[in-house]
């Protein structure tokens, strides 16, 4: 693991399917996803949270080694 990231996420539906994407500036996120960045540059989502504060706390616990992912 090379880092931990938090993304604000918006859920959308294009009339055919539902999907999620990163929120743009000024958009209200539906939830926050925590990702760990891997040595090869890929990222794995390790948690979704309704509140940004909960995502921050989880990310901090990962960085301190209190949560194994």
MARTITOR-955853 format. One record per residue (C-alpha): residue in three letters; residue number from 1; x, y, z. Coordinates in pm, whole numbers, plus 50000, padded with zeros to 5 digits. Example, Ala and Ser with C-alpha at 12.3 -4.5 7.8 and 13.67 -1.06 7.14 Angstrom:
 rest  nr     u     v     w
  ALA   1 51230 49550 50780
  SER   2 51367 49894 50714
***
This chain:
 rest  nr     u     v     w
  UNK   1 50000 50000 50000
  UNK   2 50133 50341 49903
  UNK   3 49848 50558 50028
  UNK   4 49488 50602 50133
  UNK   5 49238 50820 49944
  UNK   6 48882 50938 50002
  UNK   7 48650 51019 49713
  UNK   8 48311 51189 49734
  UNK   9 48071 50980 49524
  UNK  10 47746 51060 49341
  UNK  11 47497 50791 49236
  UNK  12 47327 50840 48899
  UNK  13 47092 50659 48665
  UNK  14 47109 50710 48289
  UNK  15 46769 50550 48228
  UNK  16 46924 50209 48159
  UNK  17 47139 50143 48462
  UNK  18 47255 50293 48788
  UNK  19 47619 50382 48840
  UNK  20 47851 50579 49066
  UNK  21 48105 50846 48980
  UNK  22 48325 51095 49165
  UNK  23 48138 51411 49264
  UNK  24 48231 51729 49081
  UNK  25 48286 52066 49247
  UNK  26 47958 52199 49382
  UNK  27 47778 51862 49379
  UNK  28 47642 51709 49700
  UNK  29 47793 51359 49741
  UNK  30 47568 51066 49822
  UNK  31 47849 50889 50009
  UNK  32 48227 50874 50053
  UNK  33 48451 50586 49943
  UNK  34 48787 50502 50099
  UNK  35 49051 50356 49866
  UNK  36 49395 50211 49928
  UNK  37 49650 50276 49655
  UNK  38 49859 49970 49565
  UNK  39 50226 49952 49470
  UNK  40 50132 49891 49104
  UNK  41 49923 50212 49091
  UNK  42 49583 50044 49111
  UNK  43 49335 50127 49387
  UNK  44 49096 49909 49587
  UNK  45 48780 50040 49749
  UNK  46 48784 49926 50112
  UNK  47 48483 50109 50252
  UNK  48 48182 50331 50180
  UNK  49 48051 50580 50435
  UNK  50 47752 50812 50455
  UNK  51 47947 51076 50647
  UNK  52 48281 51228 50549
  UNK  53 48397 51225 50913
  UNK  54 48350 50846 50926
  UNK  55 48550 50802 50605
  UNK  56 48828 51021 50749
  UNK  57 48836 50819 51071
  UNK  58 48852 50490 50882
  UNK  59 49128 50617 50651
  UNK  60 49328 50739 50951
  UNK  61 49289 50400 51122
  UNK  62 49424 50230 50808
  UNK  63 49722 50466 50799
  UNK  64 49795 50399 51169
  UNK  65 49780 50024 51105
  UNK  66 49476 49974 51328
  UNK  67 49269 49830 51042
  UNK  68 49405 49560 50815
  UNK  69 49294 49583 50452
***
